[in-house]
Amino acid sequence: MYFQTNADLIRALNKAASITETDLQGYIISVNAEFCRGSGYSEEELIGSTHHIVNSGVHSEEFFNKMWKTIQSGEIWFGEVCNRKKSGELYWLQVTVLPIHSEDTNEIYKYVAIRFDITERKKRDTVLQRHSALYQAVIETTDGFCRIDTFGRFLEVSDGYCHLMGYSRDDLLTMKISDLNTLENSIVLDAEYLTCIMKGGSGTFEIERQRKDNSTWVAEITASYSPVDNGSVFVLLRDITERKNSEKHSEDLRQQLNHMQKLDSIGRLTAGIAHDFNNILASILGYTEMNLLFTEDLPEGNIKTNLTHNLHQVEISGKRAAELIEKMMTYCRQNVPKKVVETKPTAQVINEVVKMLRSGLTEAVKIELTLNETLNIVIDPIELHQVLTNLLVNARDAMKKHGHGVIKIQLSTVNLSNCLCSVCLTPIAGEFIELSVSDSGLGIEKETISHIFDPFFTTKGVGEGTGLGLSIVSGIVHHSRGHILIDSELNVGTTFRLLFPIQILWRRATDSSSINVPEDLNVYHLNRRATDRLLIESEK
């Protein structure tokens, strides 16, 4: 539709806009009704005054100087101006100021200002700006942010999210959230949580994420669903990997403390029982030996034969009990006197044990040796013999069901980092001499591994074992300042890795082939020092 006359245009403009005319000095020479209504001033109050009457004080003097410079040069000025009503209320206007030229001289002789009220729009803009600022503040206070649609496609990502995931923004905006993970549990959880959040509106959960370089981290995710614009999910992420590692470290310390306290209690109880039982057993064996001497004076006959046989059986049982007591005392390491340990090549001890036990193995069980004969563990050869015997017997028994298999014994060096001893849970790192015994047997269940070194614990049938074998192995290895690692997989096999320090700060004896073992090196002193250290660390 076109205006038929200029008068129609002016009437329409007067209804929609506030219009004023000023002379070259800025004094108002005419106003329309809309300007009066908007400002709250009457025409009489406005005519002859300048626009300073509605000045809000929001704009600087420089702002108006630029406006005057523009219109005085004959150019049209556009801008937004905040005015103040007579009542004191502020309101915003979109302003166009036009210089009016004389038709005769073409010189500017007045200015016309046309204004449209944009107060409501400015209010909406202010609210949006505040929301945008808050939105940005929330994003900046989290480690990462992304917005995804209901199909899991990225719509928006922050710099922090790009850094956490190791992808560029351009890469992420062409991907789905499921493309980021090859971790099966993360893919499933992503789908589950996305569905739940769209139904429930929001949620917070923890999940393991995977970066572009395949490294993993733990994220605490807070997600909220918005149905606006076909629906999208706003996701805030916080990297809690360090916190989770710290919690795990604290839990490891608690477990280590509990383990040491348990060993301390079991050791004291076992030592007390063994000591008292040893005294009783000594009396039994003593009287049995005396009675055997008395039987020599008896006349030949059934009574002497039967009595001698019975006393020998008591003696045999007593000696077996004495051996059990010795094993118990070995585990406890109680009253171990200061002694000189005669050194012996470790490879030689290993070969002696293998030669002794090979005759008890079927031809279907093979033993493979890989020994670095230049390496020697500082340990009593008799104790090393005992350790290997226990491990090899267990390896043989683990393969009984199959009837065949391979036992591998290896002596080498190894460099470790961030490992925990399977027995005492002490963190271990550095270079060690490793003596490993592997079998291809049934393997050990994960739940069982934490108990196999407990005294009297056994998975064998009744009468097939005392449950002290691995307890003795643990006691001897730790007495030699070593540690134990276990690798086991069901129906594949088990490897016991005995780790011994390459350099041990023990005082050399006069004989260079021997070393003095400090008398305070027993399981209780080791456990007590470890317990005290753990108590201090846990209090921190």
VOVEXDREN-931489 format. One line per field, with one value per residue (C-alpha): residue number from 1; residue in three letters; x, y, z. Coordinates in steps of 0.02 Angstrom, whole numbers, plus 32768, in hexadecimal, padded with zeros to 4 digits. Each point is the difference from the previous one (the first is absolute). Layout:
<atoms>
num (NUM  ...)
residu (ALA  ...)
east (X  ...)
north (Y  ...)
up (Z  ...)
</atoms>
This chain:
<atoms>
num (1  2  3  4  5  6  7  8  9  10  11  12  13  14  15  16  17  18  19  20  21  22  23  24  25  26  27  28  29  30  31  32  33  34  35  36  37  38  39  40  41  42  43  44  45  46  47  48  49  50  51  52  53  54  55  56  57  58  59  60  61  62  63  64  65  66  67  68  69  70  71  72  73  74  75  76  77  78  79  80  81  82  83  84  85  86  87  88  89  90  91  92  93  94  95  96  97  98  99  100  101  102  103  104  105  106  107  108  109  110  111  112  113  114  115  116  117  118  119  120  121  122  123  124  125  126  127  128  129  130  131  132  133  134  135  136  137  138  139  140  141  142  143  144  145  146  147  148  149  150  151  152  153  154  155  156  157  158  159  160  161  162  163  164  165  166  167  168  169  170  171  172  173  174  175  176  177  178  179  180  181  182  183  184  185  186  187  188  189  190  191  192  193  194  195  196  197  198  199  200  201  202  203  204  205  206  207  208  209  210  211  212  213  214  215  216  217  218  219  220  221  222  223  224  225  226  227  228  229  230  231  232  233  234  235  236  237  238  239  240  241  242  243  244  245  246  247  248  249  250  251  252  253  254  255  256  257  258  259  260  261  262  263  264  265  266  267  268  269  270  271  272  273  274  275  276  277  278  279  280  281  282  283  284  285  286  287  288  289  290  291  292  293  294  295  296  297  298  299  300  301  302  303  304  305  306  307  308  309  310  311  312  313  314  315  316  317  318  319  320  321  322  323  324  325  326  327  328  329  330  331  332  333  334  335  336  337  338  339  340  341  342  343  344  345  346  347  348  349  350  351  352  353  354  355  356  357  358  359  360  361  362  363  364  365  366  367  368  369  370  371  372  373  374  375  376  377  378  379  380  381  382  383  384  385  386  387  388  389  390  391  392  393  394  395  396  397  398  399  400  401  402  403  404  405  406  407  408  409  410  411  412  413  414  415  416  417  418  419  420  421  422  423  424  425  426  427  428  429  430  431  432  433  434  435  436  437  438  439  440  441  442  443  444  445  446  447  448  449  450  451  452  453  454  455  456  457  458  459  460  461  462  463  464  465  466  467  468  469  470  471  472  473  474  475  476  477  478  479  480  481  482  483  484  485  486  487  488  489  490  491  492  493  494  495  496  497  498  499  500  501  502  503  504  505  506  507  508  509  510  511  512  513  514  515  516  517  518  519  520  521  522  523  524  525  526  527  528  529  530  531  532  533  534  535  536  537  538  539  540)
residu (MET  TYR  PHE  GLN  THR  ASN  ALA  ASP  LEU  ILE  ARG  ALA  LEU  ASN  LYS  ALA  ALA  SER  ILE  THR  GLU  THR  ASP  LEU  GLN  GLY  TYR  ILE  ILE  SER  VAL  ASN  ALA  GLU  PHE  CYS  ARG  GLY  SER  GLY  TYR  SER  GLU  GLU  GLU  LEU  ILE  GLY  SER  THR  HIS  HIS  ILE  VAL  ASN  SER  GLY  VAL  HIS  SER  GLU  GLU  PHE  PHE  ASN  LYS  MET  TRP  LYS  THR  ILE  GLN  SER  GLY  GLU  ILE  TRP  PHE  GLY  GLU  VAL  CYS  ASN  ARG  LYS  LYS  SER  GLY  GLU  LEU  TYR  TRP  LEU  GLN  VAL  THR  VAL  LEU  PRO  ILE  HIS  SER  GLU  ASP  THR  ASN  GLU  ILE  TYR  LYS  TYR  VAL  ALA  ILE  ARG  PHE  ASP  ILE  THR  GLU  ARG  LYS  LYS  ARG  ASP  THR  VAL  LEU  GLN  ARG  HIS  SER  ALA  LEU  TYR  GLN  ALA  VAL  ILE  GLU  THR  THR  ASP  GLY  PHE  CYS  ARG  ILE  ASP  THR  PHE  GLY  ARG  PHE  LEU  GLU  VAL  SER  ASP  GLY  TYR  CYS  HIS  LEU  MET  GLY  TYR  SER  ARG  ASP  ASP  LEU  LEU  THR  MET  LYS  ILE  SER  ASP  LEU  ASN  THR  LEU  GLU  ASN  SER  ILE  VAL  LEU  ASP  ALA  GLU  TYR  LEU  THR  CYS  ILE  MET  LYS  GLY  GLY  SER  GLY  THR  PHE  GLU  ILE  GLU  ARG  GLN  ARG  LYS  ASP  ASN  SER  THR  TRP  VAL  ALA  GLU  ILE  THR  ALA  SER  TYR  SER  PRO  VAL  ASP  ASN  GLY  SER  VAL  PHE  VAL  LEU  LEU  ARG  ASP  ILE  THR  GLU  ARG  LYS  ASN  SER  GLU  LYS  HIS  SER  GLU  ASP  LEU  ARG  GLN  GLN  LEU  ASN  HIS  MET  GLN  LYS  LEU  ASP  SER  ILE  GLY  ARG  LEU  THR  ALA  GLY  ILE  ALA  HIS  ASP  PHE  ASN  ASN  ILE  LEU  ALA  SER  ILE  LEU  GLY  TYR  THR  GLU  MET  ASN  LEU  LEU  PHE  THR  GLU  ASP  LEU  PRO  GLU  GLY  ASN  ILE  LYS  THR  ASN  LEU  THR  HIS  ASN  LEU  HIS  GLN  VAL  GLU  ILE  SER  GLY  LYS  ARG  ALA  ALA  GLU  LEU  ILE  GLU  LYS  MET  MET  THR  TYR  CYS  ARG  GLN  ASN  VAL  PRO  LYS  LYS  VAL  VAL  GLU  THR  LYS  PRO  THR  ALA  GLN  VAL  ILE  ASN  GLU  VAL  VAL  LYS  MET  LEU  ARG  SER  GLY  LEU  THR  GLU  ALA  VAL  LYS  ILE  GLU  LEU  THR  LEU  ASN  GLU  THR  LEU  ASN  ILE  VAL  ILE  ASP  PRO  ILE  GLU  LEU  HIS  GLN  VAL  LEU  THR  ASN  LEU  LEU  VAL  ASN  ALA  ARG  ASP  ALA  MET  LYS  LYS  HIS  GLY  HIS  GLY  VAL  ILE  LYS  ILE  GLN  LEU  SER  THR  VAL  ASN  LEU  SER  ASN  CYS  LEU  CYS  SER  VAL  CYS  LEU  THR  PRO  ILE  ALA  GLY  GLU  PHE  ILE  GLU  LEU  SER  VAL  SER  ASP  SER  GLY  LEU  GLY  ILE  GLU  LYS  GLU  THR  ILE  SER  HIS  ILE  PHE  ASP  PRO  PHE  PHE  THR  THR  LYS  GLY  VAL  GLY  GLU  GLY  THR  GLY  LEU  GLY  LEU  SER  ILE  VAL  SER  GLY  ILE  VAL  HIS  HIS  SER  ARG  GLY  HIS  ILE  LEU  ILE  ASP  SER  GLU  LEU  ASN  VAL  GLY  THR  THR  PHE  ARG  LEU  LEU  PHE  PRO  ILE  GLN  ILE  LEU  TRP  ARG  ARG  ALA  THR  ASP  SER  SER  SER  ILE  ASN  VAL  PRO  GLU  ASP  LEU  ASN  VAL  TYR  HIS  LEU  ASN  ARG  ARG  ALA  THR  ASP  ARG  LEU  LEU  ILE  GLU  SER  GLU  LYS)
east (8000  8042  7FDB  7F96  8042  808A  7F78  7FD2  80B6  8010  7F61  803B  80AB  7FB7  7F9C  8093  8093  8032  8036  8054  8048  808F  805C  80B9  8027  7F97  7F69  7F5C  7F8E  7F7A  7FCD  7F79  7F82  805D  809D  7F99  7FAA  80A3  8061  7F73  801F  7F81  8020  8010  8088  8062  7FF9  8095  8062  808A  8000  8060  7F55  7FF1  80BA  8012  80B8  8020  8064  80A5  801F  806D  7F69  7F9D  8096  8013  7F47  800A  809D  7FA7  7F62  805B  8065  7F5D  7FFF  7F70  8021  7FBC  800A  7FAB  7FE0  7FC4  7F8E  7FB2  7F47  7FBB  7FD5  80B8  7FE5  8080  7FCE  8060  7FE9  8042  802C  801D  8035  7FF4  804B  7F81  8047  7FB7  7FC4  8043  80AD  8011  803E  7FC6  7F80  7FB4  8006  7F76  800D  7F94  7FF7  7FB6  7FE9  806D  7FF5  7FB1  8080  808E  7FB8  7FFB  80B2  8039  7FB1  804F  80A9  7FF2  7FD0  808D  807C  7FC0  8007  80B3  802F  7FBB  8061  80A2  7FF1  7FF7  8089  7F99  7F57  7FA2  7F50  7FBD  7F5D  7F8F  8064  80A2  8048  8069  7FB1  8077  80A5  806F  80BD  800E  7F9E  806F  809A  7FB9  7FD3  8098  7F99  7FEF  7F59  7FEB  8019  7F83  7F78  7FFE  7FF7  7F88  8027  8004  808F  8072  8008  8039  7FE1  7F69  7FBD  8009  7F9E  7F76  7FFA  7FFE  7F63  7FAE  8021  7FCD  7F58  7FE7  802E  7F86  7F78  8030  8045  80AA  807C  80B1  806F  80B6  8045  80A9  8027  8081  806A  8034  80A9  7FA3  8031  7F71  7FC0  7F6D  7F79  7F7A  7F73  7F6A  7F83  7F5B  7F80  7FAE  7F6D  8021  8036  7FCE  8055  80B6  8066  8074  8096  807A  809B  807E  80A2  8003  808C  8076  7F7A  7FD5  80B9  8012  7F6A  8049  80A8  7FA9  7FA1  80A3  804E  7F6B  800B  80BB  7FE7  7F79  806E  8095  7F96  7FB5  80AD  803A  7F6D  800D  80BC  7FF3  7F76  805E  80A2  7FAB  7FAC  809E  8068  7F89  7FE2  80BB  8017  7F77  8048  80AE  7FBA  7FA3  809A  806D  7F92  7FEC  80BD  8010  7F79  8059  809C  7F99  7FBA  80AF  8003  7F5B  8001  7FE3  7F4C  7F61  7FF8  80AE  7FE3  7F58  8038  809E  7F9A  7F82  8086  8057  7F5B  7FEF  80B2  7FDF  7F61  805C  808B  7F7E  7FB0  80AC  8017  7F58  8033  80A2  7F9C  7F91  8098  804B  7F63  8004  80BC  7FFE  80A0  806B  80B1  8083  8055  807C  7FB2  8072  7FED  7FE7  7FE4  7F45  8001  8052  7F78  7F7A  804E  800E  7F47  7FCB  806B  7FB5  7F4A  800D  7FF5  7F55  7FBB  7FB5  8051  7F69  8039  8097  8071  8050  808E  8039  8085  8078  808C  8056  7F71  8003  7F79  803D  7F9D  8021  8011  7F9A  7F73  8009  7FF8  7F64  7FAF  801E  7FC5  7F5A  7FE4  802D  7F91  7F6F  8023  7FFE  7F5B  7FB2  801C  7FBF  7F56  804D  8083  807E  804A  809C  8055  8071  8085  8056  8088  801C  7FFA  7F66  7FDA  7F56  7F97  7F5A  7FE9  7FB9  8042  7F79  8021  802A  7FB4  809B  8021  809B  8068  80AF  8074  7FF5  803F  7F66  7FED  7F5E  7FA8  7F76  7F89  7F7D  7F81  7F51  802B  7FC3  7F5C  8015  7FA1  8073  80A6  7FEC  7FF7  807E  808D  7F98  803F  7F9A  7F9F  7FFA  7F97  803A  7F9A  8006  80A8  8051  8052  801C  7FDE  80AA  8062  7FE2  8000  80B1  802F  7FBF  805A  80A7  7FF4  7FD0  8084  807C  7FB6  7FA8  7F50  7F89  7F96  7F7F  7FBE  7F74  7F79  7F80  8024  809F  8077  8055  80A6  804F  8081  8077  805A  80A2  8067  809F  805E  7FDC  8051  8033  80A5  8081  804A  80BA  7FEC  7FD5  7F95  7F88  7F91  7FB8  7F43  7FC5  7FA9  7F6D  7FD3  7F64  7F4F  7FC1  8080  7FDE  7F45  8008  8069  7F8C  7F66  8047  8028  7F51  7FAF  8062  7FD4  7F47  7FF8  8040)
north (8000  80AD  80A4  806C  80A5  8040  802E  7F47  7FD6  8089  7FCA  7F4B  8033  8071  7F6F  7F88  806F  8090  8092  80A4  808E  806A  8098  8000  8022  7F6B  805D  7FA6  805B  7F79  7F5A  7F82  7FB6  7F5A  8054  805A  7F5F  7FA1  8085  8038  80B7  8073  8058  80A7  7FB9  7FBA  808E  8072  7F86  7F8C  7F43  8012  8003  7F44  7FD7  7F64  8015  7F51  8040  805E  80AE  7FB1  7F9A  809D  805B  7F75  800C  80BE  7FEF  7F83  8065  80A5  7FB2  7FDB  7F44  7F9F  7FBF  7F59  7FC2  7FC7  8083  7FEF  808F  802C  8022  808E  7F7D  7FCD  7F5A  7FCF  7FC6  7FD1  8041  7FD1  80AE  8041  80B7  804D  80A8  8065  8067  80A0  7FEC  80AA  7FFE  7F44  802E  7FA8  8069  7F81  7F4C  7F7F  7F70  7F66  7F89  7F52  7FBC  7F64  7FF7  7F51  7FBE  8046  7FAB  7F5B  801C  8025  7F5F  7F9F  804F  7FD1  7F4F  7FF8  8040  7F81  7F77  8030  8008  7F51  7FBF  8052  7FBB  7F4C  7F9B  7FE2  8022  7FBC  8004  7F6D  7FDA  7F6C  7F96  8021  8076  8091  80AB  8066  7FDE  8069  8012  7F9F  7F6E  7FFD  7FFB  7F75  7F93  8029  8030  80A5  805C  7FE1  7F46  7FF5  805F  7F77  7F72  7FAB  7FE7  7F43  801C  8037  7F5A  7F52  7FD6  7F8C  8031  80BA  7FE7  7FA3  807C  8095  7FBA  7FD3  80A8  8060  7FA7  801A  80B8  8021  7FAF  8049  80A9  7FFA  7F8E  7FF0  7F68  7FC8  7FA8  7FD1  805F  7FE2  8083  8000  7FB5  7F71  803B  7FFD  8075  8005  8083  803F  802E  806F  7FFD  805B  7FEB  8096  7FE3  80A6  7FF8  7F49  7FD2  7FFC  7FC8  8078  7FA4  8043  7F98  8003  7F9C  7F9D  7F89  8044  7FF7  7F4C  7FD1  8052  7F9F  7F5F  8027  801E  7F5C  7FA5  8049  7FC7  7F51  7FFD  8036  7F7D  7F7B  802C  8003  7F57  7FB6  8048  7FB2  7F58  7FFB  8021  7F7F  7F7E  8021  7FED  7F5D  7FBB  802B  7FAD  7F6B  7FEB  7FF0  7F7C  7FA5  8000  7FA9  7F7F  7FD9  7FF9  7F83  7F9B  7FF3  7FCA  7F7C  7FBE  7FE9  7FA2  7F8B  7FC3  7FAA  7FA5  7F49  7FD5  7FE6  804E  8081  8042  7FFE  8058  807E  8029  8014  8072  806C  8012  8039  8081  8038  800E  8066  806C  8025  802D  8075  8049  8021  8059  8069  802C  8039  8069  804F  801F  805F  8064  801F  8007  7FF4  7FF5  8012  8068  7F8A  7FF9  7FD2  7F9C  803C  7F84  8020  8015  7FA0  7F6D  7FFB  8006  7F6F  7F99  801A  7FD6  7F62  7FCA  801A  7FC8  7F4A  8021  8048  7FA2  8009  8067  8090  805C  8079  808D  8065  80AD  8034  8091  7FAB  80A5  8034  7FCF  8021  8027  7F7A  7F66  7F71  7F8D  8080  8019  7F42  8001  808D  7FAB  7F59  8049  805D  7F6B  7F8A  807C  800F  7F43  7FF2  808C  7F94  7F5C  8014  8010  7F7D  8060  80AD  806C  804A  8092  8042  80A2  8065  80AE  80B9  806D  80BA  8027  8099  801C  7F4E  7FBF  7F68  7F78  7FD7  809E  807A  806E  806C  7FC0  804E  7FF2  7F75  7F54  7F4E  7F9E  7F47  7FC6  7F58  7FE7  7F71  7FDB  7FC3  8031  80B0  8058  805E  80BA  7FF6  7F76  8058  8076  7F6B  7F82  8045  7FF7  7F77  7F5E  8039  7F7C  7FD2  7F4C  7F71  7FC3  7FB3  8042  8099  8062  80AB  803D  7FED  80AC  8051  7FBF  803C  80AD  8004  7FCD  8077  8095  7FD2  8012  80AC  7FBF  800B  7F91  8020  7F86  7FF3  7F81  7FD9  7F76  7F67  8052  7FFA  805E  8059  8027  808B  800F  80A8  801A  80A0  8000  805F  7FDD  806C  7F73  8001  7F8B  7F7D  7FE5  7F72  8054  7F69  801F  808C  802D  800A  8086  7FB0  807B  7FBF  7F9B  800B  805B  808C  8013  7FFE  807A  807E  7FF1  8013  809C  804A  7FDB  804C  80A0  8005  7FDC  808D  8079)
up (8000  7FD1  8054  7F8B  8043  806F  807B  8012  8023  8083  8058  8008  803E  8086  8046  8005  802E  8070  7F94  802B  7F9C  8040  7FBF  7FDE  80B8  803A  8043  7FE3  7F86  7FEF  804B  7FD9  8079  800A  8044  8083  8033  800B  8060  8071  7FD5  7FB0  7F5B  805D  8070  7F6E  7F81  8017  806A  7FC8  800A  80A1  8052  7FE0  8018  806A  802A  7FB9  7F6C  8006  7FBB  7F7A  7FC6  7FD9  7FB7  7F7F  7FD7  7FE6  7F98  7F8F  7FE1  7FEF  7F72  7FA8  8028  804D  80B0  8040  80B2  809F  8085  80B2  8037  80A6  8010  8068  8083  8009  7FA8  7F7C  7F54  7F63  7F4F  7F55  7FBA  7F50  7FF0  7F53  7FCD  7F99  7F71  7FB7  7F4D  7FD2  804F  8023  80AD  809F  805C  8079  803F  800D  807D  7FE9  8095  801B  80B0  801A  80BE  8004  7F85  806A  809A  7FA4  7FC2  80B1  8040  7F72  8024  80B7  7FD4  7F82  8082  807F  7F7C  7FD7  80B8  801D  7F6B  803A  80B1  7FC0  7FAF  7F64  7FB0  7F6B  7FBB  7F9F  7FA7  8025  7F86  805F  7F7C  803F  7FE9  806B  805B  8070  7FF4  80A3  7FB8  7F66  8072  806C  7F6B  7F95  7F67  7FA3  8001  7F45  801B  808F  7FA4  7F7C  8080  8077  80B7  7FE0  7F85  808E  805B  7FD5  80B7  7FF8  80AB  7FD4  7F5F  805B  808F  7F89  7FAC  80A5  8053  7F64  8001  80BB  7FF8  7F71  806A  80A9  7FCC  8057  8057  8046  7FED  7FF4  7F67  7FB6  7F60  7F7A  7FA7  7F4C  8031  8059  80AE  807D  8086  8077  7FE4  8075  7F8A  8024  7F71  7FE4  7F76  7FAA  7F8A  7FA6  7F48  7FE9  80A3  8036  8097  805A  804A  8081  8024  808C  7FFC  80A3  7FD0  8084  8085  7FD3  8001  80AA  8041  7FBB  8051  80A7  7FED  7FD7  809D  8069  7FB7  801D  80B4  801C  7FB2  806D  809D  7FD0  7FE4  80A5  805D  7FA7  801A  80BA  8015  7F99  805D  80A9  7FCE  7FB2  8099  807C  7F8F  7FE7  80BC  800A  7F6A  804A  8099  7F97  7F96  809B  805C  7F5F  7FED  80B7  7FE9  7F66  806C  8083  7F7C  7FD9  80AB  7FE3  7FD0  7F4D  7FD4  7FBF  808B  7FDA  7F44  8008  8082  7F9E  7F5F  8055  804F  7F57  7FB5  808B  7FDE  7F44  801E  807D  7F85  7F7C  807D  8025  7F46  7FFC  8096  7FA7  7F69  8070  8052  7F54  7FD0  80A0  7FF7  80BE  8064  7F63  8041  7FAB  7F87  7F73  7F59  7F90  7F4E  7F73  7F46  7FE8  7F5B  8059  8086  7F79  7FA3  80A0  8027  7F4E  8001  80A5  7FC9  7F4C  8033  804D  7F5D  7F6F  7F56  7FC7  8071  7FBC  805C  7F9E  804D  7FC9  807C  8001  8060  8025  8073  80B7  8080  80B0  805C  8069  7F81  8071  8005  7F42  7FF0  806C  7F9C  7F58  8041  803A  7F5B  7F93  8063  7FEE  7F46  7FEE  8060  7F95  7F64  8049  7FAD  7F53  8021  7F9A  7FF0  800E  8097  7FD5  8075  7FD4  8055  7FB9  8028  7FEC  800F  804D  801F  8058  8040  80A3  8059  7FFA  80B6  8063  7F80  800B  7F65  7FA8  7F75  7FBC  7FC9  8050  7FEC  7FCD  8020  7FAF  8002  7F7F  7FE1  7F7B  807E  8034  803C  809C  8012  8020  80A5  803D  7FDC  8093  8079  7FBE  806D  80A0  8074  7FFC  7F66  7F79  7F69  8006  8046  80B4  8028  7F61  804B  80A0  7FB3  803B  7F5E  7FB5  80AD  8015  7F52  802B  80A7  7FB4  7F6B  806B  8081  7F71  7FDA  7F66  7FBC  7F9F  7F66  7FBD  7F4E  7FEC  7F81  8013  7F94  7FC0  8093  808C  8014  80A8  7FEC  8092  8001  805E  800D  7F9B  8086  80B6  8086  8075  805B  7FB6  8071  800E  7F85  7F5A  7FD1  8090  803E  80AA  8008  807D  8093  7FF3  7F53  802C  7FC2  809A  7FF8  7F45  801C  8091  7F9D  7F6C  8071  8052  7F55  7FC0  809B  7FE4  7F46  8020  8082  7F7D)
</atoms>
